[in-house]
Amino acid sequence: MPRPKLEVADIFRAYGPAYRRENAGHLNLPQLKVMSAIETCRTAALGGHVAVCMRCGHEHIAYNSCRNRHCPKCQGAASRDWMAARIEDLLPVEYFHVVFTLPAEVAQIAYWNKAAVYGLLFKASTETLLTIAVDPKHLGARIGMTSVLHTWGSAITHHPHVHVIVPGGGLSADGTRWIGCRPGFFLPVKVLSRLFRRLFLEGLVRLHQTGKLRFLGDLGGLAEPDAFATHLAPLRKTDWVVYAKQPFGGPEAVLAYLSRYTHRVAISNHRLVSADEGTVAFRWKDYRIKRGDRMKVMRLRTNEFIRRFLIHVLPPGFHRIRHAGFLANGIRRDRIEKIRRLLDAAPEPAQTSDEGTSDGNDERHAKQSCPKCGGAMVIIETFLRGQTPKSRAPPWDDAA
């Protein structure tokens, strides 16, 4: 894929220093680290290596990646590595996609309490699916799932929600049978919505009672128990947005979808249109339009664009991809093998993968073919952070 004409890194390099000066004291350390990582990604500041073609002698410089999970340039390779390790988990069954979204009144609280509220979002959505699925009135089975947190809308606004990918069925209580869903139907969304609402609000109240929530700005008054209870009261009666999309066309479609969603960041470089000191323009999808072309161009003040990007920086160590049920990390391999036996479906040889053989992003450059003749590239020089390579070769044009 060719390098986009404009990248988030270009905006940060040109206007980031001024933004940091104007917002000194208002940016936290993780946000500052993300800005620095994106600004230096694939530049001489991080070092790199020089590769030469063994056939024609053509040389290329490959600068090291920052590998920050919020960097748009690094997530292509990270997604490919992650998906290679997930291929063998796919089952020959129908897959469903369920989305759990937080109301705006709760999203405001999450803005100042990301680790606590995002963690609760994972916990409540997972418990909801496991509880309803095991109920004999519905599926009566122990299911598995992969959940991915997204905190943004198409306009880079704060919009916390989780995408959950679920195989269409589960194990019986005694573990001896595979119980499949009805074709095209997983679980009733109204039932899911009501239980999710109850579980989440109960968890939110516990966080408040144990002093694990902080309230700043306009929400400062919610630190008082009575004010907090009043704030939540209307939410106990409204419908929370939980919806199930159309089932995937098959395991291959699940893989393609996950490869786009697992390592997505707030905005990709390819959505950027233009940027200057005054404004940044980017493409976004207007979901209010039911038919026709939803894609539009939005223009934000440059400082506002940077602010919106940075509100999606996750707390250090927070996992935005989680597995539960029979796909939980500790038991996944054994459960997948057991389910395959029950389904009488052994994995295809091409589906197996070795999780320990994934190469780093930067090592991929040396294994790529020569862009001039297709020959093998071999590293002839490495250089450290801040050093200048001896070669005058052009940099490797890769926007993975």
C-alpha positions in Angstrom: 0.0 0.0 0.0 1.5 3.4 -1.0 2.2 6.0 1.6 -0.7 8.4 2.1 0.0 12.0 1.0 -1.0 13.2 4.5 -0.5 11.4 7.8 -1.4 12.1 11.5 2.3 12.1 12.0 2.7 15.1 9.6 0.0 17.0 11.6 1.7 16.2 14.9 5.1 17.2 13.7 4.0 20.5 12.3 1.5 21.6 14.9 2.1 19.3 17.9 4.8 21.5 19.6 2.4 24.5 19.6 -0.4 22.4 20.9 1.7 21.1 23.7 2.7 24.6 24.7 -0.8 25.9 24.7 -2.1 22.9 26.7 0.8 22.6 29.1 -0.6 21.0 32.3 -3.7 19.7 30.6 -2.1 16.7 28.8 -1.3 13.5 30.7 1.9 11.5 30.3 0.3 8.8 28.1 -1.0 11.4 25.6 2.4 13.1 25.5 4.1 9.7 24.9 1.6 8.9 22.0 2.3 12.3 20.3 6.1 11.7 20.6 5.8 8.1 19.3 3.7 9.1 16.3 6.0 12.0 15.5 9.1 9.9 15.4 7.7 6.7 13.8 9.6 5.5 10.8 12.1 8.4 11.1 15.9 8.5 11.7 15.0 9.4 15.3 14.3 5.7 16.0 17.1 4.3 14.0 16.7 1.6 11.3 18.6 -0.4 8.8 19.7 -0.4 5.1 18.7 -3.3 2.9 20.3 -4.1 -0.5 19.0 -6.3 -3.3 21.3 -9.3 -3.9 20.3 -9.3 -7.6 20.5 -5.7 -8.8 22.2 -3.9 -5.9 19.3 -1.5 -5.3 19.3 -0.1 -1.7 16.6 1.0 0.6 16.5 2.6 4.1 14.0 1.2 6.5 13.4 3.3 9.6 12.2 1.6 12.8 8.5 1.7 13.8 7.3 3.2 17.1 5.0 0.2 17.6 2.7 2.3 19.7 -0.9 0.9 19.6 -2.3 4.3 18.9 -0.1 5.0 15.8 -2.1 4.7 12.5 1.1 3.7 10.6 2.0 0.7 12.9 -1.4 -1.0 13.2 -1.4 -2.7 9.8 1.4 -5.1 10.7 0.2 -5.5 14.3 -3.2 -6.6 13.0 -1.7 -9.1 10.6 0.4 -10.6 13.3 -2.5 -10.9 15.7 -4.8 -12.4 13.0 -2.2 -15.0 12.1 -2.4 -16.2 15.7 -6.2 -16.3 15.6 -6.7 -18.3 12.4 -6.7 -21.6 14.1 -9.4 -20.5 16.5 -12.0 -20.2 13.8 -14.8 -22.8 13.8 -17.0 -24.0 10.9 -20.1 -22.4 12.3 -22.1 -19.2 11.8 -20.6 -16.1 13.5 -22.5 -13.2 15.0 -21.6 -9.6 15.7 -23.1 -7.8 18.7 -22.4 -4.2 19.7 -22.9 -2.7 23.1 -22.9 1.1 23.4 -22.9 3.4 26.4 -25.4 6.2 26.6 -24.1 9.8 26.4 -24.7 10.4 30.1 -22.4 7.5 31.0 -19.9 8.3 28.3 -19.4 11.7 30.0 -18.4 9.8 33.2 -16.2 7.4 31.2 -14.3 10.4 29.8 -12.7 11.1 33.2 -12.6 7.4 34.4 -11.5 5.5 31.3 -9.9 2.5 33.0 -12.7 1.9 35.4 -15.7 2.5 33.1 -14.2 0.9 30.0 -13.3 -2.1 32.1 -16.9 -2.2 33.4 -18.1 -2.0 29.8 -16.2 -5.2 29.0 -17.3 -7.0 32.1 -21.0 -6.1 31.8 -21.3 -6.9 28.1 -19.5 -10.2 28.6 -21.6 -11.3 31.6 -24.7 -10.3 29.7 -23.9 -12.6 26.7 -22.8 -15.5 28.9 -25.8 -15.3 31.2 -28.5 -15.1 28.4 -26.8 -17.7 26.3 -26.6 -20.3 29.1 -30.3 -19.8 29.9 -32.3 -22.8 28.7 -35.0 -20.5 27.5 -32.6 -19.1 24.9 -29.6 -21.1 23.8 -28.7 -23.2 26.9 -25.0 -23.3 26.1 -21.7 -21.9 27.3 -20.5 -19.7 24.5 -17.2 -17.9 23.7 -16.4 -14.4 22.4 -13.8 -11.9 21.3 -14.6 -8.3 22.3 -12.9 -5.2 20.9 -13.2 -1.7 22.5 -13.7 1.3 20.3 -14.0 4.7 21.9 -14.7 6.9 18.9 -17.4 7.7 16.4 -16.6 8.5 12.7 -16.1 12.2 13.6 -13.5 11.2 16.2 -15.9 12.1 19.0 -16.0 10.2 22.3 -18.3 7.3 21.7 -17.4 4.2 23.8 -18.7 0.8 22.6 -17.6 -2.8 22.2 -17.8 -5.0 19.2 -18.3 -8.6 20.2 -17.7 -11.5 17.7 -19.4 -14.7 18.8 -19.5 -18.2 17.3 -23.1 -19.2 16.8 -23.4 -21.8 19.5 -21.7 -23.3 22.5 -21.0 -26.3 24.7 -23.7 -28.0 26.7 -23.6 -27.8 30.5 -21.9 -31.2 30.7 -19.5 -30.4 27.8 -20.5 -33.4 25.7 -22.5 -31.6 23.0 -22.3 -28.6 20.7 -25.5 -26.6 20.7 -25.9 -24.5 17.7 -28.0 -21.4 17.3 -31.0 -21.2 15.0 -29.8 -20.2 11.5 -29.5 -16.4 11.3 -30.5 -15.8 14.9 -28.3 -15.5 18.0 -30.0 -14.0 21.1 -32.8 -11.5 21.5 -31.4 -8.0 21.6 -34.1 -6.6 23.9 -33.3 -9.2 26.5 -29.6 -8.4 26.1 -30.2 -4.7 26.4 -32.1 -4.9 29.6 -29.6 -7.2 31.4 -26.7 -5.1 30.1 -28.3 -1.9 31.4 -28.9 -3.5 34.9 -25.4 -5.1 35.2 -23.6 -1.9 34.0 -25.5 0.5 36.3 -25.1 -1.9 39.3 -21.3 -1.9 38.6 -21.2 1.8 38.1 -22.9 2.4 41.5 -20.3 0.0 43.1 -17.5 2.0 41.6 -19.0 5.2 43.0 -19.5 3.7 46.5 -15.9 2.5 46.6 -14.5 5.9 45.6 -13.2 4.7 42.3 -14.7 7.4 40.2 -13.6 11.0 39.9 -15.7 13.9 38.6 -14.3 17.1 37.1 -15.7 20.1 35.4 -19.5 20.1 34.9 -19.7 16.7 36.5 -18.2 17.8 39.8 -21.5 17.6 41.7 -21.9 13.9 40.9 -19.4 13.1 43.6 -22.4 13.4 46.0 -24.3 10.1 46.3 -27.7 11.7 45.9 -26.7 13.7 42.9 -25.2 10.6 41.3 -28.4 8.6 41.9 -30.5 11.4 40.4 -28.2 11.4 37.3 -28.6 7.7 36.8 -32.3 7.5 37.5 -33.5 8.3 34.0 -31.1 5.8 32.5 -32.8 2.9 34.3 -35.9 3.5 32.2 -34.4 4.2 28.7 -33.5 1.6 26.1 -29.7 1.0 25.9 -28.3 0.5 22.4 -27.4 -3.2 21.9 -27.8 -4.5 18.4 -26.8 -7.6 16.5 -25.7 -7.1 12.9 -26.3 -9.6 10.1 -24.4 -12.9 10.7 -21.1 -13.2 8.8 -20.9 -15.1 5.6 -18.5 -17.6 7.1 -15.3 -17.9 9.1 -13.3 -16.2 6.3 -15.6 -13.1 6.5 -15.0 -13.1 10.3 -11.3 -13.0 9.7 -11.5 -10.2 7.2 -13.7 -8.2 9.6 -11.4 -8.7 12.6 -8.4 -7.7 10.6 -10.0 -4.3 10.0 -11.4 -3.8 13.6 -9.0 -5.3 16.1 -6.2 -2.8 15.7 -8.1 0.2 14.4 -7.2 3.6 15.8 -9.4 6.8 16.1 -8.7 7.8 12.5 -6.6 6.2 9.7 -4.2 8.2 7.6 -6.2 7.4 4.5 -9.2 9.4 5.8 -7.2 12.6 6.0 -7.8 15.2 3.2 -5.8 18.3 4.1 -4.2 20.1 7.0 -2.7 23.5 7.8 -2.3 25.7 10.8 -5.9 26.6 10.8 -7.9 23.4 9.9 -7.7 19.7 9.3 -10.1 18.1 6.8 -11.0 14.4 6.9 -13.6 12.1 5.5 -16.3 10.7 7.9 -19.5 8.7 7.6 -22.7 10.4 8.5 -24.9 7.6 9.9 -27.9 9.8 10.1 -28.3 9.5 6.4 -30.2 6.2 5.8 -29.7 6.0 2.0 -27.3 7.4 -0.5 -23.7 8.6 0.0 -22.9 8.8 3.7 -19.3 9.9 3.2 -18.7 13.6 3.9 -15.7 15.9 4.6 -15.4 17.4 8.0 -13.2 20.4 8.8 -12.0 21.0 12.4 -9.7 23.5 13.9 -6.2 21.9 14.0 -6.1 22.1 17.8 -9.5 20.5 18.0 -8.5 17.7 15.7 -5.5 16.9 17.9 -7.6 17.1 21.0 -10.1 14.7 19.6 -7.4 12.2 18.6 -5.8 12.3 22.0 -9.0 11.7 24.0 -8.9 8.1 22.6 -5.5 7.4 24.2 -6.1 4.4 26.5 -4.7 4.1 30.0 -1.3 2.3 30.2 -1.7 -1.5 30.3 -5.4 -1.4 29.4 -6.3 -4.3 27.1 -8.7 -3.3 24.3 -9.0 -6.8 22.9 -10.4 -9.5 25.3 -11.6 -13.1 25.1 -14.1 -14.8 27.3 -16.1 -18.0 27.6 -14.5 -21.0 25.7 -12.3 -18.5 23.9 -10.7 -17.3 27.2 -6.9 -17.3 26.9 -6.3 -20.0 29.6 -8.6 -22.6 28.1 -9.0 -21.6 24.4 -6.8 -24.3 22.8 -8.3 -27.2 24.7 -11.9 -26.0 24.2 -11.4 -25.4 20.4 -9.9 -28.9 20.0 -12.9 -30.4 21.9 -15.4 -28.4 19.9 -13.8 -29.5 16.6 -14.1 -33.1 17.7 -17.8 -32.6 18.5 -18.3 -30.9 15.1 -16.2 -33.6 13.4 -14.2 -30.7 11.8 -10.5 -30.9 11.9 -8.6 -27.7 11.0 -7.4 -27.4 7.5 -3.6 -27.6 7.2 -3.5 -24.1 5.8 -5.3 -22.8 8.8 -2.7 -23.7 11.4 -0.2 -21.0 12.5 2.7 -20.7 14.8 2.2 -17.8 17.3 5.9 -17.8 18.1 7.2 -17.1 14.6 5.8 -13.6 14.0 8.4 -11.1 12.9 8.6 -7.6 14.1 7.4 -4.8 11.9 10.9 -3.6 11.0 12.2 -7.0 10.1 9.5 -7.4 7.5 11.3 -4.8 5.3 14.4 -7.0 4.9 12.2 -9.9 3.7 10.3 -7.9 1.1 11.2 -8.2 -2.5 13.2 -5.6 -4.3 10.9 -3.0 -5.8 13.1 -2.7 -8.9 13.7 -6.4 -9.9 11.9 -8.6 -7.3 15.1 -10.0 -5.9 15.8 -10.8 -2.2 16.7 -7.9 0.1 19.5 -8.4 2.7 20.4 -6.0 5.6 23.8 -4.5 5.1 23.8 -1.8 7.8 21.9 -0.9 11.0 21.9 2.4 12.7 20.7 3.5 16.2 18.4 6.3 17.3 19.5 9.6 16.0 22.3 8.2 13.8 22.5 8.8 10.1 23.0 5.8 7.8 26.0 5.8 5.5 23.9 4.9 2.5 22.1 7.6 0.6 19.4 5.3 -0.5 15.8 6.5 -0.4 13.6 5.4 2.5 11.4 2.4 2.2 7.9 3.6 1.1 5.7 1.5 3.3 2.6 2.7 5.2 1.6 -0.6 6.9 
